[in-house]
Amino acid sequence: MYPPPRVASTLDTYLASLPDGLRSLPRAQIKGNVLDEQIGWLDEAGVRLQYSAGVQDEQIELLAPDSWKLDWQLMQRPGNIDMQLDLFGDYRTNVELYPRFQQFFRDRRPPTLLLWGKNDPFFTVAGARAFLRDLPNAELDLVDGSHFLLETHGPYAAHRIRAFLARATG
């Protein structure tokens, strides 16, 4: 793994962040591309739910319907749902890389800002805190938001990112 000198963002790299029901799934043998538990997320209501799950009632009006409606339109292209299922089924290959990412964090200790939706049903707060084991100087900001944090907290996130980058690159 030869990362660039500066990493602008990273994806989750800790099993602790996955909800209990999904922690074993990436390691499971997945046959074909049929994952009954995931098919429900890939219809119109499921795509909308990905945006709204965990969003507080008073924030729901901040969700622009264009986002999930565009996702749903793109999802309906021929073969796209099968591709999404294949990607989810292949998530285990991401999990196999987690130790390498974690070692990189321990070795390099890059400046890190973790903006995390504390109500995210897909990547839990435990995963955010797991980063701190390998990055003890990371800034963890648990925001009262969900998975698509920028949809409801865009201006706040932009402010935090700008301030962090000014300090980290100053």
N, C-alpha and C positions, 0 to 999 in steps of 0.2 A: 504494500500500500504506500504510494508516494503522493501524499496530499500536497496541494498547493501551499505556498507560504501563508496564505490567509484563506480561511474558510468562511464564507458568508453565511452559510446555514448548514444544518445537518438534520437528518431524520432521526427518529427514535432508534436507540441502539440498546435497549434494555428490555428483557422479557417482563420485568416487573411492571411495565406500563400497560401491558395487555390485560384486558379484563379476564377474570378467572376462566371463563368458558373458552377463551381463545388462546390461552397460554400453551396448551398442548397441541393445538391445531397446526401451528407451523411445523411441528416435528412429525405430525401424522403422515402416514402414507396416503396420498390423495390419488385416487384412480380416476382418470379422465379429467373432465372439467366440471363435474357435477358436485356442487357443494350445497346441499339443501338449505343449510343455515344461511348461506350468503345470497341465495336467489332472491329472497325477500327484500334485500337492500337494493336490488337492481331493477325494481319497477318504479313507476312514477312516485308513489307514496314513499317508497324506501329512499329514493334519492332526496326527496324533500326532508325526510326524517334525518338523513345524515347532516343536514344543515341545522335543523331545529332541535335535535335531541340534546338535552342539557342546557339549552338556552333559557334564561329566566323569562318569566311572563312579561316583565316590563321591558325586555330587550327584544322580544320577538318582532316588533315592528321595525327594528333596525335591519332585519334580514331582507335584502332586496330579492324579490322573487325571480329576477332575471338570472341570478346565479344558479339556483337549483333547476330552473326551467331550461336554461342553456345546457346544463349537465345532462338533463333528461333527454333533450333533443339529440345531443351527441351520442348518448347511450343507445338510442334507437337505431343507429346506423347498422346495416347488416354485419353480423359477426361480432359486434362490439361487446355485447353482454358475455359471450363466450370468452373473449379476450380478457375481460375484467375477472371472470372466474379463474382463468388460467393464471393471471397475475396474482390473485389471492392465493391460489394453490401453490404458487412458486414462492410465496413469502418465506418459506423455510430456508431458502438460499440467503435471504437477508439475515435471518437469525444466525445462520452459520458464520456470518461475518461479524457479528456483534463483538466477540472477543478481540478481534483485530482493531475495531474502532475503540473499544475500551482501553486497550493497550496504548493506542495512539494518544488518547486523552491523558492517561497516566504519565506517559513519556514526555509529551509536549506541553501539557497544561495550557492550551490556547485560551485566551480571554473568551469567556462564554456568557451569553445572555440567554436564559431560558424563559421565554414568554409562554406560559402554559395555561390553557383553559382548565380551571379546576373542576369544571363540570363535564369535561370531555369523556364521553362513554367509550371511546376507542383507545385512547392513550391516557391512562389514569395518572393521578397525582403521584402514586408510588413510582412510576417511571421517571417523572420529573426529579423526584428526590434521589433516585438511583444515580443520576448523572453526578450528583454531589459527592458520591463515593470516590469517583475518579477525577473530579474537577472541583475540589473543595473551595476554590475561589470564585466559582461561577456565581453569577447573579440569578437567582430564581425568583420570578415574579408570577405568583399564582393569581391569575386574573379571573374574575367572576364571569367567565365565558365558557365556551364549548370548543368543539373540534375546529370549526372554521372561525377562529378567534378574530381574524381581520374583518370578517363580515359585520361583527357587532362592536369591535373595539379598534377599528382601523386608526383613527387619529391618536389614540392613546399608545398603541403599539408603535406607530411612526415616531412619536415623541421619545419613547423609551429606546428605540433602536438608534435614533440619531444621537441621543445623549450617551448611550453606551459606546457607539463607534467613535465619538469625539474623545472619550476617556481612553478607549483601547488603542486608538491610533495616534492620539494627541501628540 
